[in-house]
Amino acid sequence: MSSAAPAATAGTRTLTAAEVAARTGGTLVGDGTAMVSGIATLSAASSTDLSFCGDIRYGSALAVSKASVLLVTPAFKDVPCEAAARVIVDDAFVSMLPLLGYFRPPAVRPVGVHPTVIIGHGATLGAEVAIGPHVVIGAGATIGDRAWIEAGCVIGDAVTLGEDVRLHPHVTIYPHTVLHDRVEVHAGSQLGSDGFGYRFDGAAHRKVPHVGRAVIEMDVEIGANCTIDRGTLDDTVIGAGSKLDNMVHVGHNCRVGRLCLLMAQVGLAGSTTLEDGVILAGQSGAGGHATLGKGARLAAKAGAVSDVPAGETWSGFPARNHRDMLRRYAALARLPGIIKDLERLVAEGGA
């Protein structure tokens, strides 16, 4: 066992092992005075770091980690390691999360309106807003209390932003879009743009006007470079608490339920419905007018061209029940051998 970590430099946030245990509600084993000034993975941790382990796959890394203090589950209570102290918790990863905010606090929201901001006629700004350089706010827009709008954002006419909304740099919000309280949108995303709607009249593709809105309910987080189309007549809606990864596209008239997860490069064609708690893994998608039932899941790169029943996991293209697809893949893997056997039988019969 190593000795306690050296004292941190002036101005650095620190915690002792005993303080870590108090903050996480864990049980301290070892030197309660061992001090840490940051959090790192098991392999990258130094003698001034806190680390965590709750997965048997990382047991070998725990044994050689240089971390001074470890958050571990009961399974790792007695695993040999160099740490001066361990804090035993039910879920090491979850217990670590609030400590990240302590060691690496989020950026402090400024207050005020930069002199380069352009504000349209009739726009209203709430209390304690933070609006950065070169932001454009359209006529009749409503900006809620404590909204944080960073450099280069464009807020269209009659947009409504709720309280504590945060827009990272260069976000574009098209006219009449609504963002409810505590929505966060990362850099480069565009919300409320025209949907991809055309009607061929025999000579040309005629654009279908889109007069619906894009409505983002409370506590939604939207990643960088996402696009969410407004509805044709009805609204496109992203349900409360849902989270979109980077480069997700949501087509016109889509309805995304509460607490859904859409991972990187997911695409939803127009009028797709996701019920509550749906999870779409990376590069998966759904065809127009499909409904994915409550708690349904699409595996990575899956393409749903029909409805997916509630609670089921589908994969492949066209997507099918995951267990059925595994059987298909297994049969396909056997096909070369079957063909070889058939060719041999044909050759022997010809002889």
C-alpha positions in Angstrom: 0.0 0.0 0.0 1.3 3.4 -0.9 1.4 6.4 1.4 -1.1 9.2 1.2 -0.9 11.5 -1.8 1.1 14.7 -1.4 -0.7 18.0 -0.8 -2.1 19.7 -3.9 -0.9 23.0 -5.1 -2.6 26.2 -3.9 -5.9 26.9 -5.5 -6.6 23.2 -6.5 -9.7 21.6 -5.1 -9.0 18.6 -2.9 -10.8 16.0 -0.9 -9.6 13.5 1.7 -10.7 9.9 1.5 -12.9 10.5 4.5 -14.6 13.4 2.7 -15.1 11.3 -0.4 -16.9 8.7 1.8 -19.1 11.4 3.4 -20.1 12.8 0.0 -20.9 9.4 -1.5 -22.4 7.7 1.5 -19.8 5.0 1.2 -17.8 3.0 3.7 -14.2 4.0 4.2 -11.5 1.4 4.2 -7.9 2.6 4.8 -6.3 6.0 5.4 -9.0 8.6 5.7 -6.5 11.4 5.4 -5.3 10.3 1.9 -5.9 13.4 -0.3 -6.9 13.6 -4.0 -7.2 16.6 -6.3 -8.8 15.1 -9.4 -10.5 12.1 -11.0 -8.9 9.8 -13.6 -9.4 6.3 -15.1 -7.6 3.4 -13.4 -4.8 3.3 -16.0 -4.3 7.1 -16.2 -4.6 7.9 -12.4 -1.6 9.3 -10.5 -1.0 9.4 -6.8 -3.1 12.6 -6.5 -6.2 11.1 -8.2 -9.4 9.4 -7.3 -10.5 6.5 -9.5 -13.4 4.0 -9.6 -14.0 0.4 -10.4 -17.3 -1.6 -10.4 -16.8 -3.9 -13.4 -14.9 -7.3 -13.2 -13.4 -6.5 -16.6 -11.2 -3.8 -15.0 -10.1 -5.8 -12.0 -6.6 -6.3 -13.4 -6.3 -2.5 -14.0 -7.3 -1.8 -10.4 -4.5 -4.0 -9.1 -1.8 -1.8 -10.8 -3.5 1.6 -10.7 -1.6 4.5 -9.0 -4.8 6.1 -7.7 -4.6 7.2 -4.1 -8.3 6.7 -3.4 -10.7 4.3 -5.1 -14.4 4.1 -5.3 -15.3 0.4 -5.6 -18.2 -1.9 -5.3 -18.2 -4.6 -2.5 -16.8 -7.1 -5.0 -13.5 -5.2 -5.0 -13.3 -4.6 -1.3 -10.3 -6.9 -0.8 -8.6 -6.9 -4.2 -4.9 -6.1 -3.7 -3.9 -2.6 -5.0 -1.7 0.4 -4.3 -4.4 2.8 -3.1 -4.1 4.3 0.3 -7.9 4.1 0.8 -11.0 2.6 -0.7 -14.6 3.8 -0.4 -17.1 1.0 -0.8 -20.3 2.0 -2.6 -23.2 0.2 -4.4 -22.4 1.8 -7.8 -19.0 3.2 -8.3 -19.7 5.0 -11.5 -22.9 6.7 -10.3 -21.1 7.7 -7.0 -18.3 9.3 -9.0 -20.5 11.6 -11.0 -21.2 14.3 -8.4 -17.5 14.4 -7.6 -16.7 15.3 -11.2 -18.7 18.5 -10.7 -16.6 19.3 -7.6 -13.2 18.7 -9.2 -14.1 20.1 -12.6 -17.0 22.6 -12.0 -19.0 23.7 -15.0 -18.4 27.0 -16.7 -20.0 29.9 -14.8 -22.9 31.5 -16.7 -22.2 35.2 -17.3 -25.0 37.8 -17.0 -25.6 40.5 -19.5 -26.1 41.3 -23.2 -23.0 41.8 -25.4 -23.1 45.1 -27.3 -22.9 43.4 -30.7 -26.3 41.6 -30.1 -29.1 42.5 -32.5 -32.6 42.4 -31.0 -35.7 42.5 -33.2 -38.8 44.6 -32.6 -41.0 43.3 -29.8 -38.5 40.7 -28.5 -38.5 40.3 -24.7 -35.6 39.2 -22.6 -36.0 37.6 -19.2 -34.1 38.3 -16.0 -30.4 37.5 -15.7 -30.0 36.4 -19.3 -26.5 35.8 -20.8 -26.3 36.7 -24.5 -22.9 36.5 -26.2 -21.3 38.3 -29.1 -23.0 38.5 -32.5 -26.3 36.9 -31.5 -29.3 37.8 -33.6 -32.8 37.7 -31.9 -35.8 38.0 -34.2 -38.9 40.1 -33.8 -41.3 39.0 -31.2 -39.0 36.3 -29.7 -39.3 35.5 -26.0 -36.2 34.7 -24.1 -36.8 33.1 -20.6 -35.1 33.9 -17.4 -31.4 32.9 -17.1 -31.2 31.8 -20.7 -27.6 31.4 -21.9 -27.1 32.1 -25.6 -23.5 31.9 -26.8 -21.7 33.5 -29.6 -23.1 33.5 -33.1 -26.6 32.1 -32.4 -29.6 33.1 -34.5 -33.0 33.1 -32.9 -35.8 33.5 -35.4 -39.0 35.6 -35.2 -41.5 34.5 -32.6 -39.3 31.8 -31.1 -39.9 31.0 -27.4 -37.1 29.9 -25.2 -38.0 28.8 -21.6 -36.1 29.4 -18.4 -32.5 28.2 -18.1 -32.2 27.3 -21.7 -28.6 27.0 -23.0 -27.6 27.4 -26.6 -23.9 26.7 -27.4 -22.2 28.7 -30.2 -23.7 28.9 -33.7 -27.1 27.3 -33.0 -29.9 28.4 -35.3 -33.5 28.4 -34.1 -36.0 28.9 -36.9 -39.1 31.1 -36.5 -41.9 29.9 -34.2 -39.8 27.1 -32.6 -40.5 26.5 -28.9 -37.9 25.3 -26.4 -39.2 24.6 -22.9 -37.3 25.0 -19.7 -33.8 23.7 -19.2 -33.2 22.6 -22.8 -29.6 22.5 -23.9 -28.5 22.6 -27.5 -24.9 22.1 -28.6 -23.0 23.9 -31.2 -24.1 24.0 -34.8 -27.5 22.4 -34.4 -30.5 23.7 -36.4 -34.0 23.5 -35.0 -37.2 24.2 -36.9 -35.9 24.1 -40.5 -38.2 23.1 -43.4 -39.0 19.4 -43.7 -38.1 17.5 -46.8 -41.5 17.6 -48.4 -42.2 17.7 -52.1 -45.0 16.7 -54.5 -44.2 15.8 -58.1 -46.7 17.3 -60.5 -45.4 15.6 -63.6 -42.9 18.3 -64.5 -41.2 19.3 -61.3 -40.9 18.6 -57.6 -43.2 21.2 -55.9 -42.2 22.2 -52.4 -44.8 21.5 -49.7 -45.0 24.5 -47.3 -44.2 23.6 -43.7 -46.3 25.7 -41.3 -46.1 23.6 -38.2 -43.5 24.1 -35.4 -40.7 22.3 -33.7 -41.4 21.9 -30.0 -38.7 20.8 -27.6 -40.0 19.9 -24.2 -38.3 20.5 -20.9 -34.9 18.9 -19.9 -34.1 17.8 -23.4 -30.4 17.8 -24.5 -29.5 18.0 -28.2 -26.0 17.3 -29.4 -23.8 19.1 -31.9 -24.9 19.4 -35.5 -28.3 18.0 -35.1 -31.2 19.0 -37.4 -34.9 18.9 -36.3 -37.4 19.8 -38.9 -40.6 21.6 -38.2 -44.0 20.0 -39.0 -45.9 20.3 -42.2 -49.2 21.2 -40.4 -48.8 19.6 -37.0 -45.7 20.0 -34.7 -42.6 18.0 -34.6 -42.1 17.2 -30.9 -39.2 16.0 -28.8 -40.5 14.7 -25.5 -39.4 15.8 -22.0 -36.1 14.3 -20.8 -35.0 12.8 -24.1 -31.4 13.1 -25.2 -30.0 13.3 -28.7 -26.4 12.6 -29.5 -24.4 14.5 -32.2 -25.5 14.5 -35.8 -29.1 13.2 -35.3 -31.8 14.1 -37.8 -35.5 14.2 -36.9 -37.8 14.7 -39.9 -41.0 16.7 -40.1 -44.0 15.6 -38.0 -42.0 13.2 -35.9 -43.1 12.5 -32.3 -40.4 11.5 -29.9 -41.7 10.5 -26.5 -40.3 11.1 -23.1 -36.9 9.8 -21.9 -35.8 8.5 -25.3 -32.2 8.1 -26.3 -31.1 8.8 -29.9 -27.4 8.0 -30.4 -25.0 9.4 -33.0 -26.2 9.6 -36.6 -29.6 8.3 -36.0 -32.2 9.4 -38.6 -36.0 9.5 -38.4 -38.0 9.9 -41.5 -41.0 12.1 -41.5 -44.0 11.2 -39.3 -42.1 8.6 -37.3 -43.4 8.0 -33.8 -41.2 7.0 -30.9 -43.1 6.2 -27.7 -41.6 6.8 -24.3 -38.2 5.3 -23.4 -37.2 4.2 -26.9 -33.5 3.7 -27.5 -31.9 4.0 -31.0 -28.2 3.0 -31.2 -25.7 4.6 -33.5 -26.6 5.0 -37.2 -29.9 3.3 -36.8 -33.1 4.8 -38.2 -36.8 4.4 -38.9 -38.8 4.8 -42.1 -41.6 7.3 -42.5 -44.8 6.7 -40.5 -43.3 3.8 -38.4 -44.2 3.6 -34.7 -41.7 2.2 -32.2 -43.5 1.1 -29.1 -42.7 2.0 -25.5 -39.2 0.9 -24.5 -38.4 -0.5 -27.9 -34.7 -0.6 -29.0 -32.9 -0.6 -32.3 -29.4 -2.0 -32.5 -26.6 -0.1 -34.2 -27.2 0.4 -38.0 -30.6 -1.2 -37.8 -33.3 0.2 -40.2 -36.9 -0.1 -39.1 -39.3 0.0 -42.1 -42.3 -1.2 -40.1 -43.7 -0.8 -36.6 -41.6 -2.2 -33.7 -43.6 -3.7 -30.8 -43.1 -2.2 -27.3 -40.2 -3.6 -25.3 -38.6 -5.5 -28.2 -35.0 -5.2 -29.5 -34.7 -5.3 -33.3 -31.5 -5.3 -35.4 -30.4 -5.6 -39.1 -31.9 -4.3 -42.3 -34.8 -4.5 -42.7 -34.9 -4.7 -39.0 -36.4 -7.8 -37.4 -36.5 -9.1 -33.8 -32.9 -9.4 -32.7 -33.1 -13.1 -31.8 -34.6 -13.9 -35.2 -31.8 -11.9 -36.8 -29.2 -13.8 -34.9 -30.6 -17.1 -36.1 -30.6 -15.7 -39.7 -26.9 -14.7 -39.3 -26.0 -18.1 -38.0 -27.8 -19.8 -40.9 -26.0 -17.5 -43.3 -22.7 -18.4 -41.8 -23.3 -22.1 -42.5 -24.3 -21.4 -46.1 -20.8 -21.7 -47.7 -20.3 -25.2 -46.1 -23.8 -26.3 -47.3 -23.0 -25.1 -50.8 -19.7 -27.0 -50.8 -21.4 -30.2 -49.6 -24.0 -29.8 -52.4 -21.4 -29.3 -55.0 -19.6 -32.4 -53.8 -22.8 -34.4 -54.0 -23.5 -33.2 -57.5 -20.0 -34.0 -58.6 -20.2 -37.5 -57.1 -23.6 -38.1 -58.8 -22.2 -37.0 -62.1 -19.4 -39.4 -61.8 
